[in-house]
């Protein structure tokens, strides 16, 4: 088992990356504590994958500095290679090889000795439940099986830091839940994990996270801190005609967004609005519709995401 260290696993300052005229990442400051699951939350094109590739040393930043596990990146990226694991969004193992052959190959890439490689292959097979399909060709496996095999390969050399780039995008909810339980086991054993996702339920399971939008960091903190510090009031409305009620609310300057969740409306209201619940109620009633419930609610992470990206768009 690895021992914990108080210093950050990752520190990045003023990190930017452009491809021609396209700014993929803009002036990002980042600090990832050790032995935590740290999340990147953002839509496609927000800069999550580009940032991970720079932190791994696979892309050279256009500007800024990166320190990973005490090493300067990209200058010391080669020396860092044995200390980190990287699981890509797209299954990247050889589909025409069996699971055993893939793990054996990865062990050789990381120059594991024969005894250690054999021991680690047995350990990850048990840890991630691979025994039932290790002899099958990787290309014939289901999405969840491929995911478990890829995680086993990424952790075969016992890295201190694990990068996961949208690792659950092609698997069902049951396998996603089992995958996250495996991540917490890894953290318990001393691994630091940085994971990118666009699933709100996954982001809520992270110890800390940042929200990225168009390459910029627009919010950061623990899920609880982000919900508490949202720049909006959250009002839940129940009406017999939620679509009509939503359209009436959309027309108000102090309403930032309206989303229908089942038969309820979730309304984000400007934080300066006085008595927001009553203001929302009066708009719906004024449209000739009934209101069976109208109350303030705790912000969800999706509310935080919407408010943070709207603030970013307004200030751009």
C-alpha positions, -999 to +999 in steps of 0.1 A: +000+000+000+013+035-009+017+061+018-001+094+016+017+127+010+004+162+018+016+179-013-005+180-045-002+153-071-008+178-099-001+215-101-007+235-132-005+272-136-017+294-165-020+263-187-032+270-223-033+251-255-042+263-289-044+245-323-040+273-348-067+298-341-086+274-318-080+279-281-088+244-266-076+253-230-073+288-217-052+299-187-061+270-165-049+269-128-053+234-113-043+217-080-051+180-075-046+166-040-032+131-035-054+101-028-086+117-040-108+113-070-107+146-088-132+152-116-133+172-148-169+180-157-178+196-190-195+192-224-178+179-254-152+204-266-147+219-232-110+210-231-111+180-208-092+155-230-067+182-241-059+190-205-054+154-196-031+149-225-010+179-215-008+166-179+003+132-191+030+148-213+014+137-245+008+172-257+030+202-252+013+233-237+012+265-256+020+283-223+020+276-186+037+252-162+028+216-151+042+196-122+030+160-118+042+139-088+070+164-083+082+162-120+081+190-145+060+181-176+066+177-205+104+179-197+103+149-174+074+131-190+095+100-199+106+096-163+070+100-151+057+073-174+061+045-148+043+065-121+011+072-140-016+052-158-039+064-186-072+050-197-086+066-229-122+071-237-120+048-268-109+012-260-072+012-270-061-024-264-055-048-292-089-063-302-074-093-320-055-104-289-070-121-259-072-104-225-043-123-212-022-114-243-030-078-239-021-077-202+011-096-209+020-071-236+013-041-213+034-057-186+063-059-211+058-023-222+062-012-185+092-035-182+078-055-154+099-085-145+086-120-152+076-127-116+061-093-109+042-094-142+027-128-134+018-117-099+002-084-111-018-101-138-032-125-112-040-096-089-058-074-114-077-104-127-091-110-093-095-073-084-116-065-116-133-098-121-116-108-153-113-146-149-144-154-169-132-137-202-094-133-201-089-160-228-114-144-252-103-119-279-107-084-266-128-074-297-155-099-287-160-085-252-190-064-240-186-027-232-184-034-194-158-062-199-137-040-221-138-013-195-126-037-167-099-050-189-087-015-198-087-005-162-067-036-153-041-027-180-039+009-168-032-002-133-010-032-140+022-014-131+007+001-099+008+037-108+006+065-082-017+086-104-044+074-128-058+095-156-093+083-169-107+101-199-145+096-199-140+059-191-177+050-188-192+065-219-199+031-235-212+011-206-245+005-188-255+020-154-248-013-135-212-015-149-207+022-143-215+017-106-192-013-103-165+006-120-167+035-096-166+011-066-133-001-081-120+035-082-127+040-046-108+008-038-078+022-057-080+055-038-082+036-005-049+018-015-032+052-022-038+060-058-048+095-070-073+096-098-082+123-122-114+114-142-132+134-169-169+129-173-201+145-186-223+124-163-237+145-134-241+114-111-204+105-116-193+141-109-212+140-076-191+110-066-158+129-069-141+143-038-134+175-058-140+187-093-137+215-117-163+225-143-148+234-177-165+253-205-148+263-238-114+256-223-119+278-192-123+268-156-157+282-146-162+266-111-143+244-087-147+228-053-164+197-037-199+189-050-213+202-017-194+234-019-204+240-055-241+234-047-239+258-017-222+286-037-243+285-068-249+320-083-287+314-085-318+305-066-334+272-073-372+270-074-392+238-080-427+243-095-455+217-100-483+226-124-508+206-144-494+221-176-457+223-170-449+231-207-471+262-207-458+272-173-422+269-185-429+291-215-444+318-193-413+317-170-388+317-199-401+352-208-390+367-175-357+386-174-349+374-139-353+337-148-320+323-159-332+288-170-362+264-169-358+227-171-386+201-169-379+171-147-408+147-151-439+167-141-419+193-122-401+225-134-367+233-121-362+271-123-330+290-119-337+325-107-313+355-105-299+355-069-310+391-064-347+383-069-366+390-038-390+362-026-382+341-057-408+314-049-436+339-048-423+356-079-423+323-098-458+314-085-473+347-096-459+343-132-475+309-135-508+320-120-507+351-142-506+328-172-539+313-161-523+280-149-526+263-116-497+258-091-498+228-068-464+234-053-437+261-055-407+259-032-370+266-029-347+237-033-310+227-028-290+231-060-281+199-078-248+196-096-267+200-129-280+233-116-245+244-108-232+234-142-260+253-160-255+285-138-217+284-142-217+280-179-243+307-183-222+331-162-192+322-184-212+329-216-225+362-202-189+374-193-173+362-226 
